[in-house]
């Protein structure tokens, strides 16, 4: 028997209203305002197709597409073998690497960009050791994209390979299939949807990314998102920026819809006969493990090490930036923006997930914030609510918009696997719907809720584009303060930016660990 929503009757209609009104006010209406701005100018189709007729803007759009595509290909080529090793072998340090794979995704994009510069930019760690200086080349941005997104493919591949049926693999081997043929005929069809979903997400992050492209792209390899920011903030070309934003919105929406469609296929129970992990025994197996560790260190760990090393070697003068008034204000703003947006994101995510359990189209709406980049969100809010630009409430709402899908997706996945008979038993024993929700449903959802809140907190701590567009000087956060130091000449400002980036990275990791870490009672039930 399918139980009714635990908060009925009064919350039965209120649950979907809360996220729907929020999406309408903070996302849909600003996006429509972007469409209106893009259609202005009185030149009809000529105005709409201006980005494709202008060689400069056409290059920006093409480069945005190609750098995202190249990153997807590189992530698949490197990530799939890494995932296979992690899924099939049990070796010392495996759990540590799995946890470490989340570090690049958790740290803010501006910190990721700082890590790449500290490693491969001018006076970078590898440059000082004789490596190439990749400044003003496309490789700097491509490496930054790979650093930030490889973990998405590896984690998706590891989880997918863990769902492969051991009996089907054994049957293929019994019929004479080689390990390679068994992989392509049995394992690959099972994991392909998972990888396609991860690659859609990687494409979205790269195509609509802002922080990495702004810092690492330079003048020649900046993406369309950076161009939109330049047109708005520096040239006041709102109509031209609106047209470009409309095209970016359409292209990202197509990829996001594909991602949502694939995600629906993955909402299936896991298999009980998973392929067991084994200890590496042969030289080839140990070589595969060592190669995986080497790739992890080269791409996922070295930029973070470079930030820490650069900050430690900056000297006492650079660390004195932590005592400056601007830094203390930025720390306070970062902390309160994160806390308030996390509360709002948690409430919205929980309401959206509970409502979407009964209404399928509501579940698809959780992907709407993924369809619109932070630059689009900020630009749309700037056009629609000019009187509110830089207001505290608008900033918190924008932060929550970008963070709450992580909470909603995590809870929705947990609800899919929630046993129906638990609530039925509670109701049969006389528990009210609300009491059954608080005493039965919520404790079962607690691990998923913490996981979603951890990613939401990490997103809010490092949000950059929205703050850069909408913030007033008194609302400056650590991300904008780092960017200000990067924009000033001199080694002292570079050192101060490294110190602040190290602090911001620590805050993001601290927020993630504190929220995501399971209490002992949850571990007992895991």
C-alpha positions in Angstrom: 0.0 0.0 0.0 1.4 3.4 -0.9 1.2 5.7 2.1 0.2 9.4 1.8 2.6 12.2 2.3 3.5 12.3 6.0 2.6 16.0 6.4 -0.9 15.8 5.0 -3.4 17.3 4.9 -2.3 20.9 5.3 1.3 20.4 4.1 0.1 18.2 1.2 -0.4 21.3 -0.9 2.2 23.5 0.9 5.2 21.2 0.2 5.2 21.8 -3.6 4.2 25.4 -3.3 7.3 26.4 -1.4 9.9 25.3 -4.0 7.7 26.2 -6.9 7.3 29.8 -5.7 11.0 30.0 -5.0 12.0 28.7 -8.4 9.5 31.1 -10.1 10.7 34.2 -8.3 14.5 33.5 -8.2 15.0 31.4 -11.4 12.2 31.3 -13.9 11.3 35.0 -13.9 14.9 36.2 -14.2 15.4 33.7 -17.0 12.4 35.1 -18.8 13.8 38.6 -18.2 17.0 37.4 -19.9 15.0 36.3 -22.9 13.3 39.7 -23.1 16.6 41.5 -22.9 18.0 39.2 -25.6 15.1 40.0 -27.9 15.5 43.7 -27.7 17.1 45.9 -30.4 14.5 45.8 -33.1 16.5 43.7 -35.5 14.7 40.5 -35.1 16.6 37.4 -36.3 19.7 39.5 -36.9 19.8 40.4 -33.2 19.1 36.9 -32.0 21.8 35.3 -34.2 24.4 38.1 -33.5 26.7 35.8 -31.5 27.0 33.5 -34.5 27.6 36.3 -36.9 30.3 38.0 -34.9 33.6 36.1 -35.3 34.8 37.1 -31.8 31.6 35.9 -30.0 31.4 32.9 -32.3 34.9 31.9 -31.1 33.8 32.3 -27.5 30.8 30.1 -28.0 32.9 27.5 -29.9 35.7 27.5 -27.3 33.1 27.1 -24.5 31.8 24.0 -26.3 35.1 22.5 -27.2 36.8 22.9 -23.8 33.8 21.2 -22.2 33.9 18.4 -24.8 37.6 17.8 -24.4 37.3 17.7 -20.7 34.5 15.1 -21.0 36.7 12.9 -23.2 39.7 13.2 -21.0 37.6 12.5 -17.9 36.2 9.4 -19.4 39.6 8.1 -20.7 41.3 8.7 -17.3 38.3 8.2 -15.0 37.0 4.8 -16.2 40.2 2.9 -15.6 40.6 4.6 -12.2 37.0 3.6 -11.3 37.5 0.0 -12.5 40.6 -0.3 -10.2 38.8 1.2 -7.2 35.7 -1.0 -7.8 37.5 -4.3 -8.4 40.6 -4.2 -6.1 40.9 -3.9 -2.3 44.3 -2.4 -1.4 45.7 -0.3 1.5 44.6 3.4 1.1 41.6 2.6 -1.1 39.1 4.3 1.3 41.4 7.3 1.7 41.6 7.8 -2.1 37.8 7.5 -2.4 37.4 10.2 0.1 40.2 12.3 -1.4 38.5 12.1 -4.8 35.8 14.4 -3.4 38.2 17.1 -2.4 38.5 18.8 -5.8 34.7 18.8 -6.1 34.2 20.2 -2.6 36.7 23.0 -2.7 35.5 26.3 -4.3 36.1 26.8 -8.0 38.2 29.9 -7.2 40.4 27.8 -4.9 40.7 25.2 -7.7 41.9 27.9 -10.0 44.4 29.2 -7.5 45.7 25.6 -7.1 46.3 25.3 -10.8 48.1 28.6 -10.9 50.2 27.7 -7.9 51.2 24.5 -9.7 51.5 25.5 -13.4 51.2 29.2 -13.6 54.0 31.8 -13.4 56.2 31.0 -10.4 54.2 27.8 -10.0 55.6 24.8 -8.1 56.3 22.7 -11.2 57.5 25.7 -13.1 60.2 26.3 -10.4 61.2 22.7 -10.8 61.8 23.1 -14.5 58.3 22.3 -15.8 56.5 24.4 -18.5 54.7 27.7 -17.8 51.2 27.2 -19.2 50.1 30.7 -18.7 48.2 32.1 -21.8 47.7 28.6 -23.2 44.4 26.5 -23.3 46.1 23.8 -21.3 45.8 25.7 -18.0 42.0 25.8 -18.3 41.7 22.2 -19.5 43.9 21.0 -16.6 41.7 23.0 -14.2 38.5 21.5 -15.6 40.0 18.0 -15.3 41.1 18.7 -11.7 37.6 19.8 -10.8 35.6 17.2 -12.7 37.6 14.0 -12.9 36.2 12.9 -9.5 32.7 13.1 -10.8 33.4 10.4 -13.4 35.5 8.3 -11.1 32.9 8.2 -8.3 30.0 7.5 -10.8 32.0 4.7 -12.4 33.0 3.2 -9.1 29.3 3.2 -7.9 28.1 1.8 -11.3 30.7 -1.0 -11.3 29.5 -1.9 -7.8 26.0 -2.5 -9.3 27.2 -5.0 -12.0 25.8 -8.5 -11.6 28.5 -11.0 -10.5 26.5 -13.9 -11.9 26.3 -12.4 -15.4 30.1 -11.7 -15.4 30.7 -15.3 -14.1 28.4 -16.7 -16.8 30.3 -14.8 -19.5 33.6 -16.0 -18.3 32.3 -19.6 -18.1 31.2 -19.4 -21.7 34.8 -18.5 -22.7 34.8 -14.7 -22.7 38.1 -13.0 -21.9 38.1 -10.4 -19.1 38.2 -7.7 -21.8 35.3 -9.2 -23.7 33.3 -9.7 -20.5 33.8 -6.1 -19.7 32.5 -4.8 -23.0 29.6 -7.3 -23.3 28.4 -7.3 -19.7 29.9 -4.5 -17.6 30.0 -1.7 -20.1 26.2 -1.8 -21.0 25.4 -1.7 -17.3 27.6 1.2 -16.4 27.2 3.3 -19.6 24.1 5.2 -18.3 25.9 6.1 -15.1 28.9 7.4 -17.0 26.6 9.3 -19.5 24.9 11.0 -16.5 28.3 11.9 -15.0 29.6 13.2 -18.3 26.5 15.4 -18.8 27.2 16.9 -15.4 30.9 17.4 -16.3 29.8 19.1 -19.5 27.5 21.5 -17.7 30.1 22.4 -15.1 32.7 23.2 -17.8 30.4 24.8 -20.4 28.7 27.0 -17.9 31.6 27.4 -15.5 32.8 30.8 -14.5 35.4 30.9 -11.8 37.9 28.6 -13.5 37.5 30.2 -16.9 37.8 33.7 -15.5 41.1 33.1 -13.7 42.7 30.5 -16.0 41.3 31.3 -19.4 43.0 34.7 -19.8 42.1 37.0 -22.7 42.4 34.4 -25.4 40.7 31.4 -23.8 37.9 32.9 -21.7 34.5 31.2 -22.2 31.2 32.7 -23.1 30.2 33.0 -19.4 33.2 35.3 -18.8 32.3 37.3 -21.9 28.8 37.8 -20.5 30.3 39.1 -17.2 32.6 41.4 -19.2 29.8 42.8 -21.3 27.7 43.5 -18.2 30.3 44.7 -15.7 32.8 46.5 -17.8 31.1 47.5 -21.1 27.4 47.9 -20.0 26.3 46.1 -23.1 23.2 44.5 -21.5 21.4 43.7 -24.8 24.4 41.9 -26.3 25.0 40.1 -23.1 21.3 39.1 -23.0 21.5 37.6 -26.5 24.6 35.6 -25.6 23.0 34.5 -22.3 19.9 33.2 -24.1 22.0 31.0 -26.3 24.0 29.7 -23.4 20.7 29.1 -21.5 19.3 27.1 -24.5 22.4 24.9 -24.9 22.8 24.2 -21.2 19.1 23.4 -20.9 19.4 20.7 -23.6 22.3 19.0 -21.7 20.5 19.4 -18.4 17.4 17.7 -19.9 19.5 14.8 -21.1 21.0 14.6 -17.7 17.6 14.5 -16.0 16.3 11.8 -18.5 19.4 9.6 -17.8 19.0 10.1 -14.0 15.5 8.7 -14.2 16.8 5.5 -15.7 19.2 5.1 -12.8 16.5 5.1 -10.1 16.6 1.4 -9.7 17.4 -0.9 -6.7 21.0 -2.1 -6.4 21.9 -5.7 -7.1 22.6 -8.1 -4.3 25.2 -10.2 -6.3 27.8 -7.5 -6.7 31.2 -8.5 -8.0 33.5 -8.9 -4.9 36.7 -6.9 -4.7 39.9 -8.8 -4.6 43.4 -8.2 -3.4 45.9 -7.4 -6.2 48.1 -10.4 -6.7 50.0 -10.1 -10.0 52.5 -7.5 -11.1 50.0 -6.2 -13.7 47.3 -5.7 -11.1 49.7 -3.8 -8.8 50.9 -1.8 -11.7 47.2 -0.8 -12.4 46.8 0.2 -8.8 50.0 2.3 -8.8 49.0 3.9 -12.1 45.6 4.9 -10.6 47.3 6.4 -7.6 49.7 8.3 -9.8 46.9 9.8 -11.9 45.1 10.8 -8.7 48.1 12.5 -7.3 49.0 14.3 -10.5 45.5 15.7 -11.3 43.5 15.7 -8.0 46.1 16.2 -5.3 49.0 18.3 -6.6 47.0 21.6 -7.1 45.9 21.4 -3.4 49.4 20.6 -2.3 50.6 23.6 -4.3 48.2 25.9 -2.6 49.3 24.7 0.9 53.0 24.9 -0.1 52.6 28.4 -1.6 50.8 29.6 1.5 53.3 28.1 3.9 56.2 29.7 2.0 54.6 33.1 1.8 56.1 34.4 5.0 54.6 36.2 8.0 53.7 39.3 6.1 51.4 37.4 3.8 49.7 35.7 6.7 49.1 39.1 8.3 46.3 39.5 5.7 44.1 37.4 8.0 44.1 40.2 10.6 43.1 42.9 8.2 39.6 44.4 8.6 38.6 43.5 5.0 39.5 39.9 5.7 37.5 39.7 8.9 34.5 41.3 7.2 34.8 38.8 4.3 35.1 35.9 6.8 32.0 37.0 8.6 30.0 37.5 5.4 31.1 34.1 4.1 30.0 32.4 7.3 26.6 34.0 7.6 25.8 33.7 3.9 26.7 30.1 4.1 24.7 29.4 7.3 21.5 31.2 6.1 21.6 29.8 2.6 22.1 26.3 4.0 19.1 26.6 6.2 17.0 27.8 3.3 18.4 25.2 0.9 17.7 22.4 3.4 14.1 23.5 3.9 13.5 23.9 0.1 15.3 20.6 -0.7 13.4 18.6 1.8 10.0 20.1 0.7 10.9 19.5 -3.0 12.0 15.9 -2.5 8.9 15.0 -0.4 6.5 16.6 -2.9 8.3 15.1 -5.9 7.8 11.6 -4.5 4.1 11.9 -5.5 4.5 14.1 -8.6 7.0 13.0 -11.3 7.2 16.4 -13.1 8.2 18.1 -9.8 11.2 15.7 -9.6 12.4 16.9 -13.0 12.1 20.6 -11.8 15.0 20.0 -9.3 17.3 20.1 -12.3 16.3 23.6 -13.3 19.1 25.3 -11.3 21.6 23.1 -13.2 20.3 24.4 -16.5 21.2 28.0 -15.6 24.7 28.9 -14.7 25.5 31.2 -11.7 26.3 34.0 -14.2 22.9 33.6 -15.8 21.2 33.6 -12.4 23.1 36.8 -11.3 22.5 38.6 -14.6 18.8 37.7 -14.6 18.4 38.9 -11.0 20.3 42.1 -11.8 17.9 42.9 -14.7 14.6 41.9 -13.0 15.2 43.3 -9.5 17.5 46.3 -10.0 16.3 47.9 -6.7 17.3 44.8 -4.8 20.8 44.5 -6.4 23.3 43.9 -3.6 20.6 43.3 -1.0 21.3 40.8 1.7 18.1 38.8 1.1 18.7 38.5 -2.7 22.2 37.2 -2.2 21.1 34.6 0.3 18.2 33.5 -2.1 20.7 33.2 -5.0 23.1 31.1 -2.9 20.2 28.9 -1.8 19.0 28.4 -5.4 22.4 27.0 -6.4 22.7 24.8 -3.3 19.3 23.3 -2.7 19.3 20.9 -5.7 22.0 18.9 -3.9 19.8 18.4 -0.9 16.7 17.6 -3.0 18.5 15.0 -5.2 20.1 13.3 -2.2 16.8 13.0 -0.3 14.9 12.0 -3.4 17.3 9.1 -4.0 16.9 8.0 -0.3 13.1 8.2 -0.6 13.2 5.8 -3.6 14.8 3.1 -1.4 12.7 3.8 1.7 10.7 0.7 2.7 7.0 1.4 2.5 6.1 -1.0 5.3 8.0 1.0 8.0 5.5 3.9 7.8 2.6 1.5 7.4 3.6 -0.2 10.6 3.9 3.1 12.5 0.5 4.3 11.2 -1.1 0.9 12.2 0.3 1.5 15.8 -1.6 4.8 16.0 1.1 7.3 15.0 -0.1 10.4 13.4 1.3 11.3 9.9 3.5 14.0 11.4 4.8 11.8 14.2 5.5 9.0 11.8 7.5 11.3 9.6 9.5 12.7 12.6 10.1 9.3 14.3 10.4 7.0 11.3 11.0 8.8 8.0 13.3 11.6 9.1 15.8 9.3 10.9 16.0 7.1 7.9 16.6 10.1 5.6 19.3 11.6 8.0 22.4 10.2 6.2 21.1 11.4 2.8 20.1 14.7 4.3 23.6 15.3 5.7 25.2 14.3 2.4 23.1 16.8 0.5 23.7 19.5 3.1 27.4 18.9 3.0 27.5 19.6 -0.8 25.2 22.5 -0.4 27.4 24.1 2.3 30.5 23.6 0.1 28.7 25.2 -2.8 27.6 28.2 -0.7 31.1 28.7 0.9 32.8 29.0 -2.5 30.1 30.8 -4.5 31.8 33.4 -6.7 29.8 34.5 -9.7 26.7 35.6 -7.9 28.7 37.6 -5.3 30.8 39.2 -8.1 27.6 40.4 -9.9 25.3 41.3 -7.1 27.4 42.1 -4.0 28.1 45.6 -2.6 31.5 46.3 -1.1 30.2 45.6 2.4 29.0 42.2 1.3 32.4 41.0 0.0 33.2 37.4 0.7 36.4 35.5 0.8 36.0 34.6 -2.9 35.7 38.2 -4.0 38.5 39.2 -1.7 40.8 36.6 -3.3 39.9 37.8 -6.8 40.6 41.4 -5.7 44.1 40.4 -4.6 44.7 38.5 -7.9 43.8 41.6 -9.9 46.4 43.7 -8.2 50.1 43.6 -9.3 52.9 42.4 -7.1 54.1 39.3 -5.3 52.6 40.4 -2.0 49.1 40.3 -3.4 49.7 36.9 -5.0 50.9 35.6 -1.6 47.9 37.1 0.2 45.6 35.4 -2.3 47.3 32.1 -1.7 46.9 32.5 2.0 43.2 33.4 1.7 42.7 30.5 -0.8 44.2 28.1 1.8 41.8 29.4 4.4 38.8 29.2 2.1 39.7 25.6 1.2 39.9 24.8 4.9 36.5 26.3 5.5 34.9 24.4 2.7 36.4 21.1 3.8 35.5 21.8 7.4 31.9 22.5 6.5 31.7 19.3 4.4 33.3 17.1 7.0 31.3 18.4 10.0 28.0 18.0 8.2 28.7 14.8 6.2 30.4 12.8 9.0 28.1 10.1 10.3 27.4 9.8 14.0 28.2 6.5 15.6 24.6 5.3 15.6 24.4 5.8 11.9 27.6 3.8 11.4 26.0 1.0 13.4 23.1 0.9 11.0 25.2 1.3 7.8 
